[in-house]
Amino acid sequence: MEFDLITLLSEMCHFAQVHVSDPDAWSQTIERRHEYFQCTTFQVSCFLSQNTVLGRDGVDCNIVLYELGELGVKSVKQWEEIITELVGELGGWK
């Protein structure tokens, strides 16, 4: 089950990067790119907050936002590694 949840969140993040609404988004400043990814950031952070052991205290949205806004689109595999690490830092799944 863990793999499926990690894959789901990873695909959400990858999809957001691939389908950003502005074709010039990747040439924008990081602050501007962050504006594009706020919705996905909140969704992923809320999911992690509700479903991880230490997430009950909240999850810093900026962690996910930083990864989304970095230059270059990450593959689903790269996102799986990032999400797996975040879940580990948050004490694992409930």
PyMOL commands that set and color helices and strands:
alter all, ss='L'
color gray80, all
select helices_A, chain A and resi 2-18+25-27+30-36+38-51+54-57+61-69+76-89
alter helices_A, ss='H'
color red, helices_A
deselect
rebuild
show_as cartoon
